[in-house]
Amino acid sequence: MRLFEQIEESLSLSEEERLLVETVRVMAREKFAERAAGYDTSGEFPWDNIADIREVGLNAMFVPTDYGGAELSYVAYLRCVQEISKACASTGIIWATVFHAMKPLIDFGSEEQKRRLLPRIAEGGLAALCITEPQAGSDATGMRVRFALDGDDVVISGSKTLISNGDVADLYLLFGKWVELGDGKEAISAVIVEKGTPGLNILKREEKMGHRAASTVSLAFDQCRVPRANLLGKPGEGMHILLSSLNKSRPSVSAHALGIARGAFEDAVAYINERRQSGRRIVEFQGIQFLLADLVAELAQAEAWLWHVGRMIDAGESDVSLAASVAKLRASDVAMRVTTEAVQLFGGYGYCKDYRVERLMRDAKVTQIWEGTNQIHRQFIGRSLIEK
């Protein structure tokens, strides 16, 4: 649709970035989209898609050149997330999670850590962000994973749950509490755990409603030992690192949600331009046109705000937390509305797996849940209006 093309054309992407986005668009449409239904049915991890991502060196776009990457803008990254997620939401979140987990290493890691660890990611490695626990979801301050210093090692005990990429990651960004600092948020710290570290145990893989090819697992840390050199920042700096991470990952989730929404919207419009009822194409009914107009407006507004937030981050804005929350809240709600209406527009066929709108509706739901539930975001946004 020309309106969306105009929004995308307004982005200040370099020629290199535009070429990369177009490469990703074609790859996603011709490969990922063709495989998506099969992966959804089987629940198998989409290794073929990851191989394609590695072949074009896509991870390099968010890794600085000093560490083996070819860093491009955050807005360009968001566009790639959107295009991949439009074709295969599972692959979209797998790739985006690598960024979510490794951006704090880029922003807060020591020179030694970045030189030692980031080349693995630039070469196509996978990563996991480990925050959620059985008793600590949106309220991350309730986490119970413990870090105890023992000589030159940090000994980790506890468990994490609902961890994306948890069984395939090469590097894990793990948040827990430094025992010497107590049990409050001031004790939250972050360490990098490397694949194969003794004491890191992968437990069950979840069977999910959507994103079925993207692995989500529980992890146990049984006296897991990592070198203190893998501590990110200083003990007790984890809360600051965590909030910074979320400010970058929440717009990423927005791009993911809007990719899903755009896929569903385009499928629905194509269908109702062909499908006839009472001798007329469904799209010719005025009630349907009104619905489409509302969906177009909601999608356009959500996308425009996302790109605004992306530009804020590229410009180095110091506080984007409120803007990121608005982006995540709005985009995920729009994704759920658009995919639900797409199923409705397909009628009975929309409820069947023969058409992907059924899958996209399932994929959309979790965008309202992860990276902070939308109830939490509404609370955060509402509280910002209280005058002090």
N, C-alpha and C positions, 0 to 999 in steps of 0.2 A: 504494500500500500504506500502511495506516494508520501503521505504524512509521516510515516515512520522513517522513510528514506530521507526526508528533509531533516528530521531530528538527528539521524546518524551523520548526515553530511555536515551538520553544524559543528560536529566535534573537531577540535583542533588536533587531528592526528597527523603525524609526519607521513611522508610517502612510504617509508619503511614500515610504519605501523599499519597503514592502510593495506599494503600488500600482504602483511602477515595476517590481518583479520580476514582478508579475502581468501587466503590459503586455508585458514581454519574453517571458514564458512563452507568452502567446497569439500574439504575433508569430512566435515561433520555431516553434510547433506548426502554425500555419495557413499560414505562408509559407515559412520556411526548410526545414522538414521536407519540404514538398511539392516543393521545388526540388533537394533534396540529391542525389538519385540522378542527375538530369540533369547537374548540375555535376560529379559524380564521374566520370561517363562521358566528358564532353567535356573535362574539365580546365580549363575556362574560369574565370577569376576571377569570383566571385559579386557582380558590381556591383549587381544588383538587391537583394541582401541588405544591402549597404553603404548603398544609398540608403534602405532602410527604417530602418537604424540611425541614419542622419543625420536622418531625418524625426522620430524621437522624441527626438533630441538626446542619445543615450546616452553619447557621449564626455564630456559635461559632468559626469557623475557622479563623475569622478575628478580634475577640474580645479577648483582653488579659485575661489571666486566673484570674487575680485579680478582674475582673468584670463579672465573670460567663462564660467566654469563654474558648477556647482551641486553642490559636492563632498558626496558621501554617504559612508557607512562602507565600509571595506574588505570587511567581511562581505557587505554588499549587492552590492558589485562581484563577489565570488566567486559569489554566487547567480546573478547574470546570466550569468557565464561558464558555469556549469553548465547553465543552461537553454538557452542558445544552442548549446552543444556537444552536448547531447542531441539536438537537432534537426539540426544540421549541424556536424560537427566542424571542417570547413574554415573556416567563418565564425567559429566559436568561437576558433580560434587566430589568425585575422586580427585580430579585435577585441582579444583579450587581448594580442597583441604591441604594440599601440598603448600600452597601459598599461605593459607591461614596459619599453618604450623611453623613455617620457616621465615615469615616476615619478621617476627620478633628476634630471631637469630640475626637477621640482616640489620635490624635497627639497634639491638642492644648487645649483641655478641662482641666478644673481644676479637682483636685482629687474629689471634692464634686460632680461636674457635672457627671463625669464618673461613680462614684459609684451609683448615683441616676438614670442615664439614660441608661447606656450601658447594664445592665442586661435584660432590655426589648428586646433589639436587640438580645442578645445572646440566648434568649428564643424563638426567631422566629419572633420578631416584624418587621414591614416594615417601610421604611423611604423614604423621598423625598428630593431632592436637588433643591432648588428654586433660580435660577439665572435669567432665561430669562424673559423679559418683552415685552409688545407689541412694545415698541420703543427701546429696548435694547436686541439684540441677541448676535452675536459674539463679539460686542463691549459692554462688560458688564459694562464699566465705565459710560455708559449712563443711568444706572438704576435710577428709580424715586421713588422706595419704600423708605419711610422715617421712621427713628427711632427717637423718641423724649422721653427724660427722664422726668418722672413725679413721683417724690418721689422714691419709690423702684421699680417702674415699668418702662418698656420700652413700649411706645405706638407706634404701627405700623400702617401706612396707605399706601395704594397703591395696586398694583395688579401684579401678575405674570402669565405667560402664558406658554403653552407647558410643563407642569410639569409632569414628569413621576411619577406614584404612588400617584399623588396628592389627589386622593379621597379615598385612602386606607391606607395612611401612619399613623403610630403611632407617629413618630417624623419627624419634618421638619427642615432642615438646611436652614435658610433664610438669604439672603444677601440684604442689603439696605444701605442707607446713614444716618449717624448720623448728625442730623440737625445742631448741634452746631459746626460741623466741615466744613460746607459749602457744595458745590455741586461737588467737584472734587473727583478724585479717592482716595485721602487721607481721605475721609469721609466714605468710604465703610467699613461696619462692618457686623458682623454675629451674629445671635441669633438662639437658638433652640426654636421652637414652638411645643407645645404638642397637640396631637389630642383632639378635643373638646374644645379648647380655644375659649371663646366668641369673636366674631368679625372675626374669620377665616371662610370664606364662600367659599364653593366649587361651582364653576360656571359650564359652559358646559364642557362635555367630548367630545374630538375631534373624528371625524370619519376619520381614517387614511388609507392610501394606504396599509401599512404593519404594522406588530406588532399590529394587531387589537385587540388582547386580553389584551395587556398591556395598562392600562389606562393612558391617557394623558389629563390633564385638565387645566383650568384656575382657579386661586385663587384670591380672594379679601380679603384684610385686612382692615376692617372697625373699626378704633380705637381699634384694637386688642391689648390687654394688656398681656405682659408676665413679669415675675419677672426679675429684673436686673441680678439675679443669673443665668439666661439662656443666658446671653451675653457671646459669645465665644471669649476669649482673651479680649483685651481692645478696646474701641471705636477707629476706624480708622485702626485697624489691619486686616480688612476684605480682603483687596486686597492680602496681603501675604497668608492668609488662602485660598483664592479662587485659586490662582495660584498653591499652593501646592496640593489642591484638584484635579485640572485638571491634574497635573503631574501623579497622581495615576489613575484617571478615564480614561484618554486617552488610555493607554495600555489596560485597561479593555475593552474599546470599540473595540480595535484591536482584542482582543481574541473573543469577540462577533462576529465581522465581519468574522473572520477566521473560527469560528464554522459554520456559515451559508455557507461560501464558501466550506468548506470540505464536508458538507452534499450534496450540489449541485453537486460537482465534483464526489463524490462516486456514487450518483444516476445516473449521466450521463454515467460514465464508465460502470456500470452494464447494463444500457440500451443498449448501442451500442455494447456490447459484445453479446447481444441476438438478437437485431434487424438486419434484413437483407435487403439489397437493391441490385438488379441485381445479386442475387445469392450469395452475399458475406456479411459477417458481417460488419457493418459500421466501426467497429474498425480496420478492415483490410485495409481500404483505407489510402494511404500514407498521403494525405492532412489532414485527421482526426488525424493521429498519430503525425504529426507536431504540430497541434493545442494542442493536449494533452500534448506534451512535453513542450510547452511554459507555459501551465497552471500549470503543475507540478513544473516547475522551479520558477514561480512567487509565488506559494503557499509556497514552501519550503523556499525561501528567506525571505518572509514576516514572516513566523513562526519563523525562526531562529533569525531574528532581534527582534521579540517580546520577545523571551525567553532571549535574551541578555539584553534587557531593564528591564525585570523582575528581572534578577540577579543583575543588577545595583541597583535597588530599595531595594532588600533584603540586599545588601552589605552596604546600607546607603549612597549611592552617594548623594552629596549635591545638584547637579544641573542635572536633567534629562529632563529638559523641551524640549530641541532640540531633544533628542533621542525619547521622548514620542511623539512629533509631527510627526517625521518620521514614527514611528510605526503606529500611527493612520492614517496618510495619505496613506501609502502604503497598509496597510491591508484593508482599506475600498475601495480603488480603485480596489484592487485584487478581493475583494468580489463581486463588481459590475460586473467586467469583467467575472469572473468565472460563476456567476449565469446567466448572459446574454448568454454566450456561451452554458451553460447547456440547457437552453431553446431551443436554436438553434439546438443542437444535438438531442433533442427529436422531432424536427420537429413540425408538427401541434399539436401533443399531449402535447408538452411543453407549449403551449398557453392555455391549458385546466386545470381546477382545479383537474382533476383526478390524476395528478402527482404533487408532492410537489415542483418541481423546479419552477413552476409558483409562488408559495407563497414565496419561498426563494428569488427569484429575487425582489419581492416587499419588502421583509424584508431587503434586502441588501442596498437598496437605502439610507435609512436614516443614515446609518453609515458614509456616506460622508458629512452629514449635521450637526449632533449634536456633542457636545463637540468641537465646533469650526468648521466651514465649511472648506472643503479642500482648498478652495481659501485662507482662512486666514492662514492655516498651510503652504501653499506654500510661502505666503508672509513672514511669520515668518522665515522659513528656508532660503529663499533667502536673507533676510536682514542680517542674521547671517554671510553672506559671505562678507559683506561690511567692508573693512579695515578702522579702526579708526585712 
